[in-house]
Amino acid sequence: MPLPRSILSTDMEPCDADLKLVRGTWPTDIGGYYFISSPAPEYKGRHIFFADGTIYRLSLKPGEFGAAPDAFAFRHGIIANPSHRLRKKAPQVFRPTLLGVASPFGNTNTANTAQLPWNDRLLVTGDVGRPVEIDPVSLRFLAEVGHRTQWLDSAPAFPVLPVVTSPAHPVADPERHCVWTADYNMMTHKVGIVRYDGGKEIKRWPLKGAVMRQTMHTVSQTREWVLLMENGMRVDMAEMSGAPRKVTTFKEAPLYLVRKDDLERTPPGEPVPFQTIPIAPECMHFYANYDDSDGIKVLFEHSTDSDIAVAVAPGDLDIWGRAIDPVLEGMYGLALSPPSVTLRELDQETCTSKLIASYENPEYLWNVQTSAMDWSRKGLEKPTLHHVMYNGFRPEGITQRQLALYADRIDTSRLPREETAPCLASFDWRRSLAPRALYRFRTDEWATSPTFVPRNPGAFGDSYESADPGGHDGYLVVVVQSEEGFRIELFDADKVSQGPVAVLAQHGHRVPFVIHSSWMPRIKHADQLDRLRFSEELDEARLRTLPGELADIARDVARELDAELGYT
Ligand SMILES: [Fe+2]
């Protein structure tokens, strides 16, 4: 069965819906809000991940935000950050490239991939740009995090929009009450670690001598350490100049360990000590056990032989030699090998890792996608279940170009002879990641964006916690998309194999491609805080390098934002 065309169709406008229960029983011990991020495909350009961001919010109790008493409000907001506003006012000067969407102003900040709930605040992120803060209730843009001059700006000559490459997955520190993230320069490969304490400023420390040859997607942490790792999206400079792509992802990538105490005693701007541990195979998402009293244990979701940089282009043939439907252009290169999850213990003294457990299942588990875990403090310290979504073996998402590039490192005998279905898997931390449950969707479905929601959230003190934290005492909220439309499936997190306990949908409602999701126990309007203003970043000397009409548009956007946000 083909991939659902609707998820990549460029003529779909994001819109609100009121979802109703169409199957099962909606539990009474669930609440809070489920968020998902989407690169709105009306401007996907050469790669779906470079489209401007949209955020969706689902109320997990019925009858909110104008929905009927038996309906669940599903609301959306466009991430109207400065680059989105500039593109709307001057669309003719923006053009998609292999590194994003460029313009005389600079590059767009996509903010289309993931969210970081941080107490009552909500940051939205993408790999190409700084984190963006939005109001969790109105879903309106509030600010970008950190002045461009504080980040490692890969394109300081751009007059208005910098190129800040920071990972889509920063992490909130529950004890030091800050956000840890990082940045890197795609040309020089230099890398730094960044701390955000919530105000206008960020703090940044260079990792002198560390290199980020590809890109960086995830930041993880233990109580004492911050972990950064390179992931497999690699820029081919020759391809940037129009030549056919020649490079593949590196199979082994450096993981950098930085001690939090070292960061606290090092003045920002000064190099901070770090250790380097090689990890293979390549990996987009990894999660450390917060409790490091008995060693640093990390779960890696390896994305073996997938290549995000090889997006479907006009005229591409798929792995079976069929012409790929043009509607799928921009889809990223899906996996040519079955992915494994591994559990490793890191040794910062010897800079090595010890493999504790590894699991793969070529029959069911292809194309690791996104995952769900208990983000409560106790859940991080003592994880029980880690839930991973796999999209299945999808021939239409693998081009002949990608097959040729990876021919010498894949085992074609392991490629399934038929398309396989998405599968949700629960791995048990308590039993060395033994799979506790698998649930298969249909092959014509695209299942995605799982998030863990604790049972009876808030009933036991911490609003993120259930009675028995760790990832099993609660629910998984999952998006399922097909040509029949969009629906939300709700699973008992401890019994995923039994299938959804409830399904929400609105007849005919469709949603574009979505990526990561998250959950907040409550939402309230954002407090008035001292946030970065776009107008503060505008520099008249830089603006004079632009044609006059474009400089005026930038000034207009600054005035518009200052007025909307109450600064004037
Ligand atoms: Fe991600």
Residues whose N, C-alpha, C, O or C-beta is under 5 A from the ligand:
A	BS01	LIG	none
